[in-house]
Amino acid sequence: MLRKLIHPILVLPFCLYINSQEALLSKANNNIEEILQENEKQIFLNYSEIDNITLKNNQELKALESLVNSTTFTLSSKIAKRYPSLDLQASGLPKYVSGKNYSSSLSTRKTSQFSANPSLNIKLDLIDPLRGSEIKIARNNYAIAKNNYEIKKKDLIKEAKSRYHKLQKSYQDIKNKTLSLDLSITSLNDAQSKFDAGIGTKFEVLEAEAQLSRDRQSLNEKKIQTQINKIALKEILNINGDFEINQKQKLIGFWNHKLNKNITEGLVNSLSLKNIKLQKSIKENQAKNYLNVYKPNVYISNTFTNSFSKGSSLLETIDPEKSGSSYTNTVSLNFGWNIFDGGQNKNLYKSSKADAKSEDYSYKNLENVLKTNISKAYLNLKLNEEKILSSLKEISSTEESLRLARLRYDIGISTLKDVLVRQKELSNANSKKIDSIYNYNLNLDELVRLTFLEISNICNEENNLIKNEIQSICNI
């Protein structure tokens, strides 16, 4: 009788506490949902569209495209030095002169005359020691600008794809945490039912409630992180309005290229290595120009000068109708030679040659870095293949363990603690699978960026590190 009276007294405050906590959590969860549902979905973004959208919308790429156009015009200006130049000059067009010239011993002379003196000069450089090197430097700068554009384009596409994968991962994290939350609700209901029936403990209810609270908080954090990742993807793609993606996480393809081929293709196709070679060529041409200053410059010119006048100049009587004209045409071969400047250009030549030599060391260093990065990306890809297969087995095992633990708890031969531990193990196994698929896709994108090779839709079993296994990466 006493137990029947005490039991409701103990249970009532605890039930009020649980209800108050659930009410607070429910309110917080509703606030999160309201924040996340402010925008309406407008467009659907496919993974295959990322390349085109990035090229079309990214503002940084448009700025680099303008720089490429700038170097194009610079190159055209240097090539124009091969062609003759034409100059037109005029000393007064027209010019009017009036005045008097008085002398005590001579009669006064007057001037009142209109005149025009146009001059046309055509110049063609036959030998210009600096012209060839300047054109080569301009060509190299243009090639570097194009390479920089391609490098930035590939980096931005890789980053956009990385953010796409990260957003997909966030959706899967939400799905995983929702599963954990549902399991925790089931565990709390079971603990509460046992407690109400007098066969459970208050400690188990509190433990289940605490786990439920942690799972709700973790779910809300994943939802907020998903929105942050969505904003990051929207920013790099420069998309107006809201969008949605395919939330299902999957392997984007398979890598059927051997490590040696990855390294060879990566070094051959690297635009950064090509830029170092171009920089070296620019510095060598600059060095040549410092020595070419001492070479003679030969050019041919043709100057045509014409003079027209109307009126009189320095005559006693002005005749306004008097007119005259004359012209001269001069063709000449000209020669200029800077013989000595105190050694200034020789020292500048040595400086540019030293700079060009330093590019060899930069090339070797970057070559080693690329080999390392390609090898790391390839090996990490294979490692993540193993992790994916391992996580799938772990999920299967933990699901069965959780099922058995819940059965044991239901019949009273196990504790709720064992069930909650199995729940956490299942959640961790799902997280491992999500992370390994995410990292696998990142490794594929990185290998594409580093080697310029393509991802295959067909899986080659020979390239898998795991042999003689029933389960294979090709079957995922």
Secondary structure, DSSP 4 states (H G I P E B T S, - for coil): -HHHHHHHHHHHHHHHHHHHHHHHHHHHHHHHHHHHTSSPP-EEE-GGGHHHHHHHH-HHHHHHHHHHHHHHHHHHHHHGGGS-EEEEEES-SSEEEEEEE--SSS--EEEEEEEE-EEEEEEEEEE-TTHHHHHHHHHHHHHHHHHHHHHHHHHHHHHHHHHHHHHHHHHHHHHHHHHHHHHHHHHHHHHHHHHHTTSS-HHHHHHHHHHHHHHHHHHHHHHHHHHHHHHHHHHHHT--S-EEE--------B----HHHHHHHHHHH-HHHHHHHHHHHHHHHHHHHHHHTTS-EEEEEEEEEEEEEEEEEEESS--TT-EEEEEEEEEEEEEE-----TTHHHHHHHHHHHHHHHHHHHHHHHHHHHHHHHHHHHHHHHHHHHHHHHHHHHHHHHHHHHHHHHHHHHTTSS-HHHHHHHHHHHHHHHHHHHHHHHHHHHHHHHHHHHH----BSS--GGG-S--S-SS-GGG-
